[in-house]
Amino acid sequence: MTDETRPAKPRPKNLSLSAEVLGLLEQVGERKATEYVERLVRDRWQEWQDALGLLIGEDMTTNEIIACCDILNGHYHVAGTDPGQSVSLSLHDGQALDRTAQKHGCDLERWRLLVLRVREFRGLGEAILTVSREFWSDNEACNAAIRRVDRARAGSNP
């Protein structure tokens, strides 16, 4: 996945943060808070781009990615546990109980194989969680990139 276009030289902006977040940033240290936030944003930007690139490399479609995001809305992953197991179970149950993959127009045989692949490949579960987190954070750049996945796939398969 190529980097999404970043603004050339954006003007510095003041952000409004909740009292809770401001309290957390104060604990980081007043002089280091800006650097801390900048690093978090850069890291998360790179994480979702890498994760989406992995999903594209796994030949996932736009509909499959959105169905995964739909199923994982509110999913909480406990650090130190295998995301492949928890994500594959969630994807299986989401289809079995709510027919989510069908609602999003996913091919059911591909979905079954995806669930198995997620169970085998821990990195795929992590990537799906990362993209889902950004999707539900209303990251407009990520969501636009998800909508372009099928075009990217078509370009790589002449």
The 8 nearest C-alpha neighbors of each residue, nearest first, counted from 0:
[[1, 52, 2, 48, 51, 49, 55, 53],
 [2, 0, 3, 48, 52, 4, 49, 144],
 [3, 1, 4, 0, 48, 5, 45, 49],
 [2, 4, 5, 1, 140, 144, 48, 0],
 [5, 3, 2, 6, 7, 1, 140, 144],
 [4, 6, 7, 3, 2, 8, 9, 140],
 [5, 7, 8, 9, 4, 10, 3, 11],
 [8, 6, 5, 9, 4, 10, 3, 11],
 [9, 7, 6, 10, 5, 11, 4, 12],
 [10, 8, 6, 7, 11, 12, 5, 13],
 [9, 11, 12, 8, 6, 7, 13, 14],
 [10, 12, 9, 13, 8, 14, 33, 37],
 [13, 11, 14, 10, 9, 15, 33, 8],
 [12, 14, 15, 11, 16, 10, 33, 9],
 [13, 15, 16, 12, 11, 17, 21, 36],
 [16, 14, 13, 17, 21, 18, 12, 20],
 [17, 15, 20, 14, 21, 18, 19, 13],
 [16, 18, 20, 19, 21, 15, 22, 14],
 [17, 19, 21, 20, 22, 16, 23, 15],
 [18, 20, 22, 17, 21, 23, 16, 24],
 [21, 19, 23, 17, 22, 18, 16, 24],
 [20, 22, 18, 24, 23, 19, 25, 17],
 [23, 21, 25, 19, 20, 24, 18, 26],
 [22, 24, 20, 26, 25, 21, 19, 27],
 [25, 23, 27, 21, 26, 22, 32, 20],
 [26, 24, 22, 28, 27, 23, 29, 21],
 [25, 27, 23, 24, 28, 22, 29, 21],
 [28, 26, 24, 25, 32, 31, 23, 29],
 [29, 27, 25, 31, 26, 30, 32, 24],
 [28, 30, 32, 25, 31, 27, 24, 26],
 [31, 29, 28, 32, 33, 34, 27, 25],
 [30, 32, 28, 34, 29, 33, 35, 27],
 [31, 33, 35, 29, 34, 24, 30, 28],
 [34, 32, 36, 35, 31, 37, 30, 29],
 [35, 33, 37, 31, 32, 36, 38, 30],
 [34, 36, 32, 38, 33, 37, 31, 39],
 [37, 35, 39, 33, 38, 34, 32, 40],
 [36, 38, 34, 40, 39, 35, 33, 41],
 [39, 37, 41, 35, 36, 40, 42, 34],
 [40, 38, 36, 42, 37, 41, 43, 35],
 [39, 41, 43, 37, 42, 38, 44, 36],
 [42, 40, 44, 38, 39, 43, 37, 45],
 [41, 43, 39, 45, 44, 40, 38, 46],
 [42, 44, 46, 40, 45, 41, 39, 47],
 [45, 43, 41, 42, 46, 47, 40, 48],
 [44, 46, 48, 42, 43, 47, 49, 41],
 [47, 45, 43, 49, 48, 44, 50, 42],
 [46, 48, 50, 49, 130, 44, 45, 129],
 [47, 49, 45, 51, 50, 46, 52, 44],
 [48, 50, 52, 46, 47, 51, 45, 53],
 [51, 49, 126, 47, 53, 52, 48, 46],
 [50, 52, 54, 48, 53, 49, 47, 55],
 [53, 51, 0, 49, 55, 50, 54, 56],
 [52, 54, 56, 50, 51, 55, 57, 49],
 [55, 53, 57, 51, 56, 52, 59, 50],
 [54, 56, 58, 52, 57, 53, 59, 51],
 [57, 55, 53, 58, 54, 52, 59, 51],
 [56, 58, 54, 55, 59, 53, 123, 52],
 [59, 57, 55, 56, 60, 54, 152, 53],
 [60, 58, 55, 57, 54, 63, 64, 61],
 [61, 59, 63, 62, 149, 64, 148, 58],
 [60, 62, 64, 148, 63, 149, 145, 146],
 [63, 61, 65, 60, 64, 103, 66, 105],
 [64, 62, 66, 60, 65, 61, 105, 59],
 [63, 65, 67, 61, 66, 62, 68, 60],
 [64, 66, 68, 62, 67, 63, 69, 61],
 [65, 67, 69, 63, 68, 64, 100, 103],
 [68, 66, 64, 70, 65, 69, 71, 63],
 [69, 67, 131, 65, 71, 66, 70, 72],
 [70, 68, 66, 67, 72, 71, 65, 99],
 [69, 71, 67, 68, 93, 72, 66, 90],
 [70, 72, 74, 68, 69, 73, 67, 131],
 [73, 71, 69, 74, 70, 68, 135, 131],
 [72, 74, 71, 75, 70, 135, 132, 69],
 [75, 73, 71, 72, 76, 70, 128, 89],
 [76, 74, 73, 77, 71, 72, 128, 78],
 [75, 77, 78, 74, 82, 85, 80, 128],
 [76, 78, 80, 79, 75, 82, 81, 85],
 [79, 77, 80, 76, 81, 82, 75, 125],
 [78, 80, 77, 81, 82, 76, 85, 83],
 [79, 81, 78, 77, 82, 76, 85, 84],
 [80, 82, 83, 84, 121, 79, 85, 78],
 [83, 81, 85, 124, 84, 86, 125, 121],
 [84, 82, 121, 124, 118, 117, 86, 81],
 [83, 85, 87, 118, 82, 86, 81, 88],
 [84, 86, 82, 88, 87, 83, 89, 81],
 [85, 87, 89, 83, 88, 84, 82, 124],
 [86, 88, 114, 90, 84, 118, 89, 117],
 [89, 87, 91, 85, 86, 90, 92, 84],
 [88, 90, 86, 92, 87, 91, 93, 85],
 [91, 89, 87, 93, 88, 92, 86, 94],
 [90, 92, 88, 89, 94, 93, 87, 95],
 [93, 91, 95, 89, 94, 90, 96, 88],
 [94, 92, 90, 97, 96, 91, 95, 70],
 [93, 95, 98, 99, 92, 91, 97, 100],
 [94, 96, 92, 93, 98, 97, 91, 99],
 [97, 95, 93, 94, 92, 98, 99, 91],
 [96, 98, 99, 93, 94, 95, 92, 100],
 [97, 99, 94, 101, 100, 95, 96, 102],
 [100, 98, 94, 102, 97, 101, 93, 66],
 [99, 101, 105, 103, 102, 66, 94, 98],
 [100, 102, 104, 98, 103, 99, 105, 107],
 [103, 101, 99, 100, 104, 98, 105, 66],
 [104, 102, 100, 101, 105, 62, 66, 99],
 [103, 105, 101, 102, 100, 62, 106, 63],
 [106, 104, 100, 101, 103, 63, 107, 62],
 [105, 107, 109, 108, 110, 104, 101, 100],
 [108, 106, 110, 109, 105, 111, 101, 100],
 [107, 109, 111, 110, 106, 112, 113, 105],
 [108, 110, 112, 106, 107, 111, 113, 105],
 [111, 109, 107, 113, 108, 112, 106, 114],
 [112, 110, 108, 114, 113, 109, 107, 115],
 [111, 113, 115, 109, 110, 114, 116, 108],
 [114, 112, 110, 116, 115, 111, 109, 117],
 [115, 113, 87, 117, 111, 112, 116, 110],
 [114, 116, 112, 118, 113, 117, 119, 111],
 [115, 117, 113, 119, 118, 114, 120, 112],
 [118, 116, 114, 120, 83, 124, 119, 115],
 [117, 119, 83, 115, 84, 116, 87, 120],
 [120, 118, 116, 117, 121, 115, 83, 84],
 [119, 121, 117, 122, 123, 118, 116, 83],
 [120, 122, 83, 124, 123, 82, 119, 125],
 [123, 121, 125, 124, 120, 126, 83, 117],
 [122, 124, 126, 125, 121, 117, 120, 127],
 [123, 125, 83, 127, 82, 121, 117, 126],
 [124, 126, 122, 128, 123, 127, 82, 129],
 [127, 125, 50, 123, 129, 128, 124, 122],
 [126, 128, 124, 130, 129, 125, 131, 123],
 [129, 127, 131, 125, 126, 130, 132, 124],
 [130, 128, 126, 132, 131, 127, 47, 125],
 [129, 131, 133, 127, 132, 128, 47, 134],
 [130, 132, 68, 134, 128, 133, 129, 127],
 [133, 131, 129, 135, 130, 134, 128, 136],
 [132, 134, 136, 130, 131, 135, 138, 129],
 [135, 133, 131, 136, 137, 132, 142, 138],
 [134, 136, 137, 132, 133, 131, 72, 138],
 [137, 135, 133, 134, 138, 132, 131, 139],
 [138, 136, 135, 134, 139, 133, 142, 141],
 [137, 139, 141, 136, 133, 140, 134, 142],
 [138, 140, 142, 141, 137, 143, 134, 144],
 [141, 139, 143, 142, 138, 144, 3, 145],
 [142, 140, 144, 138, 143, 139, 145, 133],
 [141, 143, 145, 139, 144, 140, 134, 138],
 [142, 144, 146, 140, 145, 141, 139, 147],
 [143, 145, 141, 147, 146, 142, 140, 148],
 [146, 144, 142, 148, 147, 143, 61, 141],
 [145, 147, 143, 144, 148, 61, 142, 149],
 [148, 146, 144, 145, 150, 149, 151, 143],
 [149, 147, 151, 145, 150, 61, 146, 152],
 [148, 150, 152, 151, 147, 60, 61, 153],
 [149, 151, 153, 147, 152, 148, 154, 146],
 [152, 150, 148, 154, 149, 153, 147, 155],
 [151, 153, 149, 155, 150, 154, 148, 156],
 [154, 152, 150, 156, 151, 155, 149, 157],
 [155, 153, 151, 152, 156, 150, 157, 149],
 [154, 156, 152, 153, 157, 151, 150, 56],
 [157, 155, 153, 154, 152, 151, 150, 58],
 [156, 155, 154, 153, 152, 151, 150, 149]]
